[in-house]
Amino acid sequence: MAAAPGVPSGPRLGIVVPRHRHSVVERNLLRRRLREIGRRDLLPGLRNCGAGYDVLVRARPEAYTATFAELRRVLVRFTEELCSGELPSV
């Protein structure tokens, strides 16, 4: 994951899901999960703390086997680190 100062209109989210030898169905499922977490948790969290970042999430191979809750936990932690001003560790 990466974050950079964004445009004044608010935070934005980009998602990259490489093939990693997975089918298009698996890639789309992972992409939909990440997009939903971004819509429900990441972007509102950044708006609430006033952080106007552009965030790029690039899925790793282990993301394909992660549950929705595990993916959400990682992205929420990333959001909290951005809001606290710390450099993200992910």
Secondary structure by P-SEA (a helix, b strand, c coil): ccccccccccbbbbbbbccccccaaaaaaaaaaaaaaaaccaaaaaaaaccccbbbbbbccccccccaaaaaaaaaaaaaaaaacccccc
